[in-house]
């Protein structure tokens, strides 16, 4: 592994774990919603600042922008889903579907991550 890829490797690994973990926490406990909201706000602020300063961790600005927007969309989706979880008829189905989707996405991302950096 080349140490020049370390920033990209770190960001990829944290992204692989952070958003799904926060999403699952948001589904399981009401107290995780503020953490998810603050993380989304921080993601938006840091990403906007990085784009404004043209410091994109060695990525092209287009790739950074796509990754940043994807994180924003996922974060907003997790917040909306966590809000929908309060409805008693929707909650069990939502929990099951999202847990399954999270596992599938994590496994897919893990294989992609390993294929890229292993």
ZIVEN-V373905 format. One line per field, one symbol per residue. phi: phi as a letter, one per 40 degrees, with the letter a starting at -180 (. if undefined). Layout:
phi: ???
//
This chain:
phi: .ccccdccccccccccccccccccccccbcccdcccccccccdccccccccccgbbfgccccccccccccccccccccccccccccccccdcccdcccccccccccccccccccccbc
//
